[in-house]
Amino acid sequence: MKTSATAVASVSAFAGLSSRAHAAGLDRVRVGMIGCGNRGAGAAVNCLQADEGVEIVAIAEPFADRIDKARADIKQWCEKNQQPFERRMKVTPETTFPGFDGYKKLLALREVDVVLIVTPACFHPVHLEAAIRAGKHAFMEKPAGVDPPGMRKIIAAGELAQQKGLAIVAGTQRRHQARYLQNAHAIAQGAIGKITGGRVWWCGAGGGAPRKLPGQSDAEYLVRNWYRFSMMSGDHIVEQHVHNLDVANWFIGRPPVQALGFGGRARRQGGNQYDFFSVDLDYGQDVVVHSMCRQIKGCFTRVSEQFFGTEGSAWGDGKLVGRQVAVPEFEEKGGPYVQEHRDLIKSIREGKPLNEARNVAESTLVAIMGRISAYTGQIVRWSDLTRNEKSPWYNLALTPTPLDFEQGTVVAPPENVIPLPGEA
């Protein structure tokens, strides 16, 4: 009887969407956007491009100008691609929800099947948990959050989604990119033997300093400049470098057991992030991966991954030297940013919902582990963030929290004040 009840619950979770399916694949997939800044509008366009049945039906966003820009961006895409804007974009004043608590009203709509969670990283755990509790399938941008309690919340939301038959796809698009999938498959089949180590990079240029405009509240200032504040983005090791760290976890097949690293700030102005990080990640079994990320203009740039094995080596999405193994073809239409939405929708329609919550949470935790080590100068163990409740970092929660934004109690941190190893 328990098995039967679980099966019924799983089917009912996506019955509304699957019941509208038909042979041509043009069934309506009603999407709600939580957040519609630059990446929010981009994710919406990717989702529209992924499937002819997608309709944007609701938006939750604190700032009216971003709603207007998102509509304009989607309209421009529709016109360029000869798509009927009125059919693809069905957001009305009644399904537009301002304020930092607007997501709750969006999630209460029966008309929403899938939500796009494209808010600053610090909001992701709260928004994903609410979406799953409301019975919605979700696409959530990376990273999964900014602190250890948030990542445990993401993992719990993923477990609940599995019970309810709901899909969660994260914005770690390399897992939907054909070349990465081919190399991951080959490595899993022993093409380079046992992985003994590797190196992963996200070294690029940083942006300009944030500037608070006259009359701007602390909450608005932080949200519009979220990628310059560690409590909003997790610092760039979390916000950007999570992509490469995710590949390391994926190819090796597990997260590291500990991290020891350093970082600093040489040129950045405003906000409170570091300029660079350098972290040794110990994956156990004598496997060490070096992680390097940097945001400084005028320096050498590289965004990639390389792994070494007992019988060869491989770049994440490039050349593989080793034993020849059979590698299947992997679908990728419209690029990985579109393919991840194609995979999400396909999994819902087929009744086999993808669930990437744990993967993205663990990759984000690796980045958080590296950040904490660099900030403090201490070795940080995986268990410190996942099991050891006596660890000083187990309950480390960055502020302001999503609740502070909803309650209007946000106070921006002092700028140009950064953690000093040995004192943090």
DATA-V102010 format. One record per residue. N is the residue number from 1. RES is the residue in one letter. BURIAL is I if it has 9 or more other C-alpha atoms within 8 Angstrom, else O. Layout:
BEGIN
n:N res:RES burial:BURIAL
n:N res:RES burial:BURIAL
END
This chain:
BEGIN
n:1 res:M burial:O
n:2 res:K burial:O
n:3 res:T burial:O
n:4 res:S burial:O
n:5 res:A burial:O
n:6 res:T burial:I
n:7 res:A burial:O
n:8 res:V burial:O
n:9 res:A burial:I
n:10 res:S burial:I
n:11 res:V burial:I
n:12 res:S burial:O
n:13 res:A burial:I
n:14 res:F burial:I
n:15 res:A burial:O
n:16 res:G burial:I
n:17 res:L burial:I
n:18 res:S burial:I
n:19 res:S burial:O
n:20 res:R burial:O
n:21 res:A burial:I
n:22 res:H burial:O
n:23 res:A burial:O
n:24 res:A burial:O
n:25 res:G burial:O
n:26 res:L burial:I
n:27 res:D burial:I
n:28 res:R burial:I
n:29 res:V burial:I
n:30 res:R burial:I
n:31 res:V burial:I
n:32 res:G burial:I
n:33 res:M burial:I
n:34 res:I burial:I
n:35 res:G burial:I
n:36 res:C burial:I
n:37 res:G burial:I
n:38 res:N burial:O
n:39 res:R burial:O
n:40 res:G burial:I
n:41 res:A burial:I
n:42 res:G burial:O
n:43 res:A burial:I
n:44 res:A burial:I
n:45 res:V burial:I
n:46 res:N burial:I
n:47 res:C burial:I
n:48 res:L burial:I
n:49 res:Q burial:I
n:50 res:A burial:I
n:51 res:D burial:I
n:52 res:E burial:O
n:53 res:G burial:I
n:54 res:V burial:I
n:55 res:E burial:I
n:56 res:I burial:I
n:57 res:V burial:I
n:58 res:A burial:I
n:59 res:I burial:I
n:60 res:A burial:I
n:61 res:E burial:I
n:62 res:P burial:I
n:63 res:F burial:O
n:64 res:A burial:O
n:65 res:D burial:O
n:66 res:R burial:I
n:67 res:I burial:I
n:68 res:D burial:O
n:69 res:K burial:O
n:70 res:A burial:I
n:71 res:R burial:I
n:72 res:A burial:O
n:73 res:D burial:I
n:74 res:I burial:I
n:75 res:K burial:I
n:76 res:Q burial:O
n:77 res:W burial:I
n:78 res:C burial:I
n:79 res:E burial:I
n:80 res:K burial:O
n:81 res:N burial:O
n:82 res:Q burial:O
n:83 res:Q burial:I
n:84 res:P burial:O
n:85 res:F burial:I
n:86 res:E burial:O
n:87 res:R burial:O
n:88 res:R burial:I
n:89 res:M burial:I
n:90 res:K burial:I
n:91 res:V burial:I
n:92 res:T burial:O
n:93 res:P burial:O
n:94 res:E burial:O
n:95 res:T burial:I
n:96 res:T burial:I
n:97 res:F burial:I
n:98 res:P burial:I
n:99 res:G burial:I
n:100 res:F burial:I
n:101 res:D burial:O
n:102 res:G burial:I
n:103 res:Y burial:I
n:104 res:K burial:O
n:105 res:K burial:I
n:106 res:L burial:I
n:107 res:L burial:I
n:108 res:A burial:O
n:109 res:L burial:O
n:110 res:R burial:O
n:111 res:E burial:O
n:112 res:V burial:I
n:113 res:D burial:I
n:114 res:V burial:I
n:115 res:V burial:I
n:116 res:L burial:I
n:117 res:I burial:I
n:118 res:V burial:I
n:119 res:T burial:I
n:120 res:P burial:I
n:121 res:A burial:I
n:122 res:C burial:I
n:123 res:F burial:I
n:124 res:H burial:I
n:125 res:P burial:I
n:126 res:V burial:I
n:127 res:H burial:I
n:128 res:L burial:I
n:129 res:E burial:I
n:130 res:A burial:I
n:131 res:A burial:I
n:132 res:I burial:I
n:133 res:R burial:O
n:134 res:A burial:O
n:135 res:G burial:I
n:136 res:K burial:I
n:137 res:H burial:I
n:138 res:A burial:I
n:139 res:F burial:I
n:140 res:M burial:I
n:141 res:E burial:I
n:142 res:K burial:I
n:143 res:P burial:I
n:144 res:A burial:I
n:145 res:G burial:I
n:146 res:V burial:I
n:147 res:D burial:I
n:148 res:P burial:I
n:149 res:P burial:I
n:150 res:G burial:I
n:151 res:M burial:I
n:152 res:R burial:I
n:153 res:K burial:I
n:154 res:I burial:I
n:155 res:I burial:I
n:156 res:A burial:O
n:157 res:A burial:I
n:158 res:G burial:I
n:159 res:E burial:O
n:160 res:L burial:I
n:161 res:A burial:I
n:162 res:Q burial:I
n:163 res:Q burial:I
n:164 res:K burial:I
n:165 res:G burial:I
n:166 res:L burial:I
n:167 res:A burial:I
n:168 res:I burial:I
n:169 res:V burial:I
n:170 res:A burial:I
n:171 res:G burial:I
n:172 res:T burial:I
n:173 res:Q burial:I
n:174 res:R burial:I
n:175 res:R burial:O
n:176 res:H burial:I
n:177 res:Q burial:I
n:178 res:A burial:I
n:179 res:R burial:O
n:180 res:Y burial:I
n:181 res:L burial:I
n:182 res:Q burial:I
n:183 res:N burial:I
n:184 res:A burial:I
n:185 res:H burial:I
n:186 res:A burial:I
n:187 res:I burial:I
n:188 res:A burial:O
n:189 res:Q burial:O
n:190 res:G burial:I
n:191 res:A burial:I
n:192 res:I burial:I
n:193 res:G burial:I
n:194 res:K burial:O
n:195 res:I burial:I
n:196 res:T burial:I
n:197 res:G burial:I
n:198 res:G burial:I
n:199 res:R burial:I
n:200 res:V burial:I
n:201 res:W burial:I
n:202 res:W burial:I
n:203 res:C burial:I
n:204 res:G burial:I
n:205 res:A burial:I
n:206 res:G burial:O
n:207 res:G burial:O
n:208 res:G burial:O
n:209 res:A burial:I
n:210 res:P burial:O
n:211 res:R burial:O
n:212 res:K burial:O
n:213 res:L burial:O
n:214 res:P burial:O
n:215 res:G burial:O
n:216 res:Q burial:O
n:217 res:S burial:O
n:218 res:D burial:I
n:219 res:A burial:I
n:220 res:E burial:O
n:221 res:Y burial:I
n:222 res:L burial:I
n:223 res:V burial:I
n:224 res:R burial:O
n:225 res:N burial:I
n:226 res:W burial:I
n:227 res:Y burial:I
n:228 res:R burial:I
n:229 res:F burial:I
n:230 res:S burial:I
n:231 res:M burial:I
n:232 res:M burial:I
n:233 res:S burial:I
n:234 res:G burial:I
n:235 res:D burial:I
n:236 res:H burial:I
n:237 res:I burial:I
n:238 res:V burial:I
n:239 res:E burial:I
n:240 res:Q burial:I
n:241 res:H burial:I
n:242 res:V burial:I
n:243 res:H burial:I
n:244 res:N burial:I
n:245 res:L burial:I
n:246 res:D burial:I
n:247 res:V burial:I
n:248 res:A burial:I
n:249 res:N burial:I
n:250 res:W burial:I
n:251 res:F burial:I
n:252 res:I burial:O
n:253 res:G burial:O
n:254 res:R burial:O
n:255 res:P burial:I
n:256 res:P burial:I
n:257 res:V burial:I
n:258 res:Q burial:I
n:259 res:A burial:I
n:260 res:L burial:I
n:261 res:G burial:I
n:262 res:F burial:I
n:263 res:G burial:I
n:264 res:G burial:O
n:265 res:R burial:I
n:266 res:A burial:O
n:267 res:R burial:O
n:268 res:R burial:I
n:269 res:Q burial:O
n:270 res:G burial:I
n:271 res:G burial:I
n:272 res:N burial:I
n:273 res:Q burial:I
n:274 res:Y burial:I
n:275 res:D burial:I
n:276 res:F burial:I
n:277 res:F burial:I
n:278 res:S burial:I
n:279 res:V burial:I
n:280 res:D burial:I
n:281 res:L burial:I
n:282 res:D burial:I
n:283 res:Y burial:I
n:284 res:G burial:O
n:285 res:Q burial:O
n:286 res:D burial:O
n:287 res:V burial:I
n:288 res:V burial:I
n:289 res:V burial:I
n:290 res:H burial:I
n:291 res:S burial:I
n:292 res:M burial:I
n:293 res:C burial:I
n:294 res:R burial:I
n:295 res:Q burial:I
n:296 res:I burial:I
n:297 res:K burial:O
n:298 res:G burial:O
n:299 res:C burial:O
n:300 res:F burial:O
n:301 res:T burial:O
n:302 res:R burial:O
n:303 res:V burial:I
n:304 res:S burial:I
n:305 res:E burial:I
n:306 res:Q burial:I
n:307 res:F burial:I
n:308 res:F burial:I
n:309 res:G burial:I
n:310 res:T burial:I
n:311 res:E burial:I
n:312 res:G burial:I
n:313 res:S burial:I
n:314 res:A burial:I
n:315 res:W burial:I
n:316 res:G burial:I
n:317 res:D burial:O
n:318 res:G burial:O
n:319 res:K burial:O
n:320 res:L burial:I
n:321 res:V burial:O
n:322 res:G burial:I
n:323 res:R burial:I
n:324 res:Q burial:O
n:325 res:V burial:O
n:326 res:A burial:O
n:327 res:V burial:O
n:328 res:P burial:O
n:329 res:E burial:O
n:330 res:F burial:O
n:331 res:E burial:O
n:332 res:E burial:I
n:333 res:K burial:O
n:334 res:G burial:I
n:335 res:G burial:O
n:336 res:P burial:I
n:337 res:Y burial:I
n:338 res:V burial:I
n:339 res:Q burial:I
n:340 res:E burial:I
n:341 res:H burial:I
n:342 res:R burial:I
n:343 res:D burial:I
n:344 res:L burial:I
n:345 res:I burial:I
n:346 res:K burial:O
n:347 res:S burial:I
n:348 res:I burial:I
n:349 res:R burial:I
n:350 res:E burial:O
n:351 res:G burial:I
n:352 res:K burial:O
n:353 res:P burial:I
n:354 res:L burial:I
n:355 res:N burial:I
n:356 res:E burial:I
n:357 res:A burial:I
n:358 res:R burial:I
n:359 res:N burial:O
n:360 res:V burial:I
n:361 res:A burial:I
n:362 res:E burial:I
n:363 res:S burial:I
n:364 res:T burial:I
n:365 res:L burial:I
n:366 res:V burial:I
n:367 res:A burial:I
n:368 res:I burial:I
n:369 res:M burial:I
n:370 res:G burial:I
n:371 res:R burial:I
n:372 res:I burial:I
n:373 res:S burial:I
n:374 res:A burial:I
n:375 res:Y burial:I
n:376 res:T burial:I
n:377 res:G burial:I
n:378 res:Q burial:I
n:379 res:I burial:I
n:380 res:V burial:I
n:381 res:R burial:I
n:382 res:W burial:I
n:383 res:S burial:O
n:384 res:D burial:I
n:385 res:L burial:I
n:386 res:T burial:I
n:387 res:R burial:O
n:388 res:N burial:I
n:389 res:E burial:O
n:390 res:K burial:O
n:391 res:S burial:O
n:392 res:P burial:O
n:393 res:W burial:O
n:394 res:Y burial:I
n:395 res:N burial:I
n:396 res:L burial:I
n:397 res:A burial:O
n:398 res:L burial:O
n:399 res:T burial:O
n:400 res:P burial:I
n:401 res:T burial:I
n:402 res:P burial:I
n:403 res:L burial:O
n:404 res:D burial:I
n:405 res:F burial:I
n:406 res:E burial:I
n:407 res:Q burial:O
n:408 res:G burial:O
n:409 res:T burial:O
n:410 res:V burial:I
n:411 res:V burial:O
n:412 res:A burial:O
n:413 res:P burial:O
n:414 res:P burial:O
n:415 res:E burial:O
n:416 res:N burial:O
n:417 res:V burial:O
n:418 res:I burial:O
n:419 res:P burial:O
n:420 res:L burial:O
n:421 res:P burial:I
n:422 res:G burial:O
n:423 res:E burial:O
n:424 res:A burial:O
END
